[in-house]
Amino acid sequence: MILETEWVLRAAYELDAETVCAAFRRVFGLSNVSLASAQRVAQALAWHEAGLDFADAFQLALSQGHPTLKTFDGQFIKRAKSLGACRVEKP
């Protein structure tokens, strides 16, 4: 649901990364909202604000704890080299 919400906010409402991340933080901070992986979602938001595509940041954050994340996206591989413990590489 988080990926789809980001896409709608970016594509339909033309919101920038900073605004989208601020909105997510407000919603995720509500007392009646809980996240299964709150620290990993927070990391994804930070990486997205730093310039990583949201979907890439989200997948990389959720992949922490695993040795590798496979992708065909060469730009993502380059950008992810210094982020987290999970190695991003081509299949």
C-alpha positions, 0 to 999 in steps of 0.5 A: 500500500505504501508504494502505491500511495507514493505513486499516486502522490507523486504522479497524480498530485505532482508532489515532490519527494520531500512533501511525500515523505513529510506526509508519510511521517505525519500519517505513520506518526498517528497513534492509531497507525502501526507499521510492521517494519517502522525502522525500515520504512523510516530508512526508505524515506530518508534514502528517498529524500536523499535522491533514491527512487522511492520504490528502490529505497523501499525495496532496499530498506526491506531487503536489509538483513538479506545478503543481496537484492537483484535488479536490472537497474544499473543506476540503482546498483550504482546509487545503492553501493554505499547504502545499507548492508544488502548488496544490490547487483544484477541477477 
